[in-house]
Amino acid sequence: MSTFEPPAETLADVVLVDYGLGNLRSATRGLERAGASVDITDDPEAFAAADGVVLPGVGAFREGMENAGPLREALTDHAEAGRPLFGICLGMQMLLTSSEEADHEGEGEVTGLDLVSGTNVRFDVDRKVPHMGWNELEVERDHPIVEGVDRAGSETPQADGPTGGSVDGEYAYFVHSYYAEPDDPDAVVATADYGVDFPAVVANEAGNVFGTQFHPEKSGETGLRILRNFVEYCADR
C-alpha cells in the first residue's frame, strides 16, 4: 500500500511526448499521482502551453531519434528557453549528443538532441546486459529532481513537498544496456552501480533539462517522489 499522498489539486500542466516509443500509460498515471495534468501529444505547438515536457522512451536510440525527428526543433527551443524538459530512460539518453548504440548495431552515427553534451556507451562489464532491476541511488550534487525527505524526520514523502534531504540511498528500477557519459562531470546528479558507477540522473548546466536512466513510474515511492519533484519544479517556473 502506497503512503504517498497525491495533492488535492493540479499543480502543473505537463506534456507527455508521444513519438511511438514511450511507456505512456504508466508514465501518465505516475505524473497524475504526482499532481500533474497530462496531455499526451505529438503536437509541438502544445509544448509552449505546457509548464513542462516529459520525453519518455523504451527502445533503440536510432529509432527514438528518427521518430522524434519532427519534434527536434520544438524540443530544443523549449529547452533553450529555460523551460523544464525531463527525459526518462531512452528519453534521457536522447538528451545527449550521440550514442554508441547505432555504431554497435552497424547503423552508423546518430545525433541526439545535444542538450547535455556527451555520449551513451554500452556496459562493458562481466554482468548480464541489459541491466534490469533495482539499484541504489547515490546523489552526487543538489538538484530539485532528487530532493527528498529529511531522514531525521518522516521517511514518507508528504503532499506538502520535500522537507530537506534527497533520494540518496533510495532504490530505483532500471532496464538498459547503455548509459550516459556526459562530457562535463558536473552534469551527473546521481549515480548507481552495475559493475561500474554510471549516471542515474543527469542535468544540463542551467538545470532545466534533466533525465533519469531509471523509470520513475516503475520505482515505487522513490519514483513518485522524483515525479512530484518534477511537477513542483514545473509549477515554480
N, C-alpha and C positions, 0 to 999 in steps of 0.2 A: 504493500500500500504506500502510495506516494505521500510524503509530508510537505510537498511543495505547494504553496498556496497561490493560485492564479490571482491576478489583480481583478478588482471589481469592475474596471472599465478598460477600454482600449487605450494603450499608451502610445502607439505609433502605427502608421500605415506603411507596410512593407511589401515590396515586390519580390516575388519568388520567380526567378527567370526560368521559363520553360523552353529549353533548347533540345529536348529529346533524350537527355541522359540523366536527369535529376531524380532523386528519390522524393518526389513531390508530396506524396500523401503523408508520410511520416514527418517530413520537414514542416509541412503546413500545420499538422497537429501540435508539434513542439512549439512552433512560433506562436500559435494561438494561445497555448497554455502559458506562454511567457508574456502575453499581453499585447500581441500584435494583431492587427487586421491584415490579412494576407490576400494579395492579388497575384494569382498565378497567370503569367502572361509572357508572350514573346514580342510584345509591342514596345519598342524602345521609347516611344513617347510617354509611356507610363512611368518611366524612371524619374522624370522631372517632377511628377506629382507626389512621389513617394518620399517618406522620411529616410528610407534606406533600401538597399537592394541586396538580395541574397543570391549567390551563384552556386547552386548545388552541383553535384556531379558524381556519377558512377560510371566507370569505363575507361577507355583509352584516351590519351592526351590528344592524338591527332584527330580522332573523331569529335572530341569535345570542342577543339578549336575550329574545326570545319563547320560543325553545327552552329556554334556561336558566332561564326564569322560575320553574319549580317548585323550582329549586335556589338561588334568590337568597338566601333566609334562611340556608340552611346555609352557603353560601359566605361571607356576611357574618359570621356567627357564628364561623366558622373563622378568618377574618382578624382580627376584633376580639379573639379570644382570644390573639392574638400568634403564631399558627401559620403556617408558610410556605405562601404561595399564589403560584403562578408562572403568569402569563398569557403565551401565545405568539401573536404576530401579532394576529388578531382578538381572541383572549383577552386580550391586553394592552389593546387599545382598550376592551374591555368593563369593565376595571377603573376607567375614568374615569367622569365624571358624565354625559356626553352626547356626541353626535356630530352633525356637520353632515350626515352621510350620508343620514339619513332625510329631513331637510328638502330636501336636494338632489334626492332622488327624489320629492318631493312627498308624503311619507308622514307628515309632522308630527313632533313631538318624541318621542324615545325616551330613557328614562332608563337609564343604565348602573348598574353596581354602586356607583359613587361611593366607591370605596376609595382612589382617587387623584383629588383634586379637579381638574377641568379638562374640556376638550372635545377631540374629534377633528375636524380640519379637512382639507379636500381640498387636494391640491397645486395651487397656482396659479402654475405655472412654465412656461416655454417649453420643456418637455420632454414626452416621451411619458408618459402616465398610462394604466394603472398603472405605477408604478416597479417594474421587475423586473431583478434582477441583483445582483452583488457590490459591496459598498461598504465602505470603510474605517471602522472604529470609532474614535472619539475619546472616551476616557474622561474625564469631567468631574469625577468625585469617587469616593471609595472606596466600595465595597460588595462583600460577599462574592461576588456573582454575576459580577463582572467581574475577579476575581483571575486571575492567570496565572502564567507562569514568569518568572524573573529573566532578562532579556535578556543580562546579563553572564555567565550560566551556560548551562545547557542550554536549547535552544529547543523542546524537546519535552516536553509535559505527561507527568508520570510518575505511576505508580499511588499514590505516597505523597502526592499533592496538590500545591498551589501552593508555590513556593519564593520567593514575593515577586513584585512587578511586577503587571501586569494584561494584559488583552487589547487594550490601547491599540495602535492601528496594525495590528491584525489585520483580516481581512475576513470579512463575514457575508453571507448570502443573503436578499434582501428581495423580497417580492411584495405591493404595497399601493398604494392610491390615496389613502388618508387617513393622517394622522399625529397623534400626541398633542400637545396644547398644555396642559401642566399649569398650574394657577394659581400654584403655588409653583415658582420656578425650581430650587430645591434638589431637586425631585422628579426632575430629569433626571440620570441616572447616566452616560449615554454618548450621543453624537450621531453622525450620519452626514450626508453632504451629497448633495443631489439638486437643485441649483439653489437650495436653501435648507437651512440646518442644521436638522435635525429630530431629535427624541429617538429614539434606537435602543433605549435601556433606561431605564425609569422605576422608581421605588420610592416607597413611602409614607414618612412621617417615621419610623415605628418600624422600617422596614427589612424587615419580614416579608412585605410584599406587593410584588411586583415583576413586571416583564414585559419581554419583548423584542419589538420590532416585527419583527425578522427571525426566520427559522426556524432555531433551533439544530440541529435534527435534519437540516437540509439544508446546514449550514455547515461541513462537514468537521471538521478538528481543533479549530478555534476553537469551533464549536458543541458538540463533545464536552467541551471544557474548561468551557463555560458549564453544560452539563448536569451535569458532575461537581461543579462548584461548588454547584449547587442540591442535589444529593444529599448532599453533605457538610454543607451548611448544615442540611438536614433532620436528619441524623444527630446534629448537635451541639446541637440544640434540646432 
